Amino acid sequence: MASRVTDQAVYDAALEVIAEQGYERATTRAIADAAGINEATLFRRFVSKENLLRQAVRGNFAGFSLDLDAPGDDVAADLLTIVGYYSSLYERRGGVVLTLMREAKFSPEVAAVLAEPESLLEKVDAVILHHQRRGALVVEPPRHTFFALIGPVMMRALARRVDRRATQAPADPEAVVRRFLDGHRSLER
């Protein structure tokens, strides 16, 4: 008797298929085939493709720990927590993250699913604002600071996704934070 395919295995398959084909073109049949189950089982367990994506995103974000509830006085340590989290996320799931970000603009289903990770970005904004108020970072819109911080991590993941021959190693979170702080520390300190 065949063993039951775990939810995580189905999530992994769904995210890989969506990363390769996009949400709209990814069929439930292709996802089921990639997971090693039949399409009826997929629907019985997850009801719809949107629900499967929602659970897969939740399951994968839960797998990355990002404790930002109490930012401290060490801006480098807090930024390292953020960069480490996103570095792990982009290394493991960069393709699907970029695909979903692109498709959210055109697909209400994808936009609804991405509303949950948006709350994580609000926590990141709060950490950035905390350090801006302390005078440790240049004051600018927090999301601008976030994208300047995460940009090198995201671009390395994107480059490796686009160019299969790319040999760049994953971004070193400590080096990313150090370079970021060289240009974003507040001069008032």
N, C-alpha and C positions, 0 to 999 in steps of 0.2 A: 504494500500500500504506500502510495506517495505521501510524503510529509506535507503539511500545510505550509504554503508560502506565507511568510510573515508580512505584516503590514509594512514594515520598514523596507522589505524587498520590493514591494509594490510601489512604495513612495520613490525609492531609488530609480526604479524602471520608469515611472511616470515623469520624474524630473529629467532624466536623461533623454527620453523621447521628446519631451517638450523643448528641451535645450536644443536638440538637433532639428526639430521640425516646426517649432513654434506652437503656441497653444491651439490656435484655430485649426491647423493642419494635423496636429497630433490626434489620431483617432483612438478611441477606446480599444479597438481591436489591436492596434500597434502597441499600445501600453500593456494590454493583457498578454500579448505574445512575448513582449520583452520581460514581463514578470514571470512568465511560465505558468499562467493560469488562463482559463477561458474567459471570454467576455462576459458571459452570464454571471460568473463568480465575481468579476470585477464590479458589476452593477449591484449584485446582491450585497456585497461588502461596503460599497462606497456610494451607491445610489446614482451619482452623476459624475461627470468629468470635473465639474467645478468643485464639488465636494471633495473629490479625490485630491485635486490640487490644493485646496484649503488645508486638508489634513496633512498632506505632504509638506507644505510650507511650515505649518505649525510643528510638525515632527522634526523637521530639519533645523528650524530656529531654536527649538528647545535643546537640540544637541550642541549648541554653541552657547557657552556661558558668557554673559556680559553683565557684570554687577556694577551698575552705575547709580545705585540708590543713594550713595553717600560720597560725593566727590570730595577729595581731600585738598590739601594745600600743595601737593606735588603735581604740578601740571604735566610733567613728563610721564609720571606713573599713570595718571588718568588717561592721557592720550595713548600711551602704550597699550592700555586695556582695550581701548577702542580700535586701534590699528591691529592689534593681535586678533581680535574678534573678526574684523572684516577681512583680514588676511586669510584666516582659516576658512571663512565663508567663501571667499572668491576662489581660493585654491580648490575647494571641494565642489562648490556649486556655482562657480562664476558664469558658466554658460547659461544656466537657467535663470540666474539673477538678471543678466543682461537682456536675455530674451523677454522675460516678464516685464522688465522696466520699459522696454520698447513697446510691447504690446498693450500695456495698461492704458495707454493713451487712446487706443482704438477699441478696446474690449471692456465693457462694463463688468463682465465676469472676472477678468484678471484684475481690474482695478479694485473690485470688492475684496478679492483675496489678499491683495497687497496692503489693504488698510491696516491689518494687524502688524506687519513689520514697520509700518509708518510710526506706530506708537514707540517702537524702539528708537527711531530717529529723533523723536521728541525728547527721549531721555538723554540722547547724545547732545541735542541742542541745549538742554539744561546744564550739562556738564561744561560745555563751551561757554555759556553765559556766566556760569559760576566763576570760571577763570578769567573771563573778560572783566567782570566786576571787581575781581581781586587785583586787576592790573597785570595779570600774567600773560594775557594774550591781547593782540590788537583787537579793537572793537570793530566789528563788521557783522553783517547778518550771520547768525550761527551756521546756517546751511552752507554759506560760502566757505566758512572755515572748515566745515566737515568735508566738503568736496576737495578743498586744497589739501587736506590731510590724507584723505583716502585715495585721491587721484592716482598716485604712483602705484598703489596696490591694485586698483581697478585696471589701470592700463596694462600692467604686466599680465594680469589674468586675461584681458582682452587680446593682447598681442599673441599669447600662447594659444588662445582659442582660434584666432584668425589664421595664424601661420603655424601650422603643425610642426614646422622645422625650427621654430623658435627655441633657443636653448637657454634663455634667461632663467636663472633660478628664481624661485618665489622671492618676493620682497622681504627684506629683513626688517621687521617691525621697529626695532631699536634705531636702525639707520634712518628709516622713514621719519620717525618722531624727531630725531636729532636734526635732520635737514629741515623739517617743517619749522621747528622752533627757531632755527637760525633766521628765518624770514618772518616769523609771526609773533615773536615776543613783543610785548608792549615796550616802547622806548621810555615810558614814564616810570618804570620800575627802577 
